[in-house]
Amino acid sequence: MRVKSIEFEVIQSIETKDALFEVLQYPKLAGSSDVRAAEQLFYVGAAGMRLKLVRVTLRNGRLRNEPGTLYYMHGSELEMKASTGGGVFKALKRRTMSGESFLVNEIHGSGQIYLEPSYGHFFLLELDNEEMIVDRSLFYAGSGDVRERLASNKEQNIVETSLST
């Protein structure tokens, strides 16, 4: 039995020294064995929404991704590690201040990593010795020396995420 492969459309890409990030868009999805799911797919398609995912091709690099975002990885040289992301104190602060996970996921090596599909939007950005303050739920994954830390906005009394290299 031969399984038909899905042809994705690359809608955005960015290349760093150790990784290639691509946002892939599925073709229009149709049909389901479940009537309710088929109805939802019909309305999603009518609204022009398309399912997307991020593919990361690591070249002897490191990917740091949020818990629950890994969909699939392929490559004999890929190794998954969990760490506190900068020490126990940072992990405890991250957990108590923002409710984020105590451990962070890191994938090291060479190969392809597919992150969880979503109907939402993906924004690819390369930081060059810069810092960006973003909403807590915005960060999905990063490669190389990307650092993630908590940043408090005292005016609005909220905790946000700071990304830097």
ABEGO torsion letter per residue (X at the ends): XBBBBBBBBBABBBBBAABBBBBBBBBBBBEBABAAAAAAAAAAAAAGBBBBBBBBBBBGBBBBBBBGABABBBEAABBBBBBAGGEAAAAAAAAAAAGBBABBBBBBEBEBBBBBBBABBBBBBBBBGBBBBBBAAABABBBEABBBBBBBBAAAGBBBBBBBX
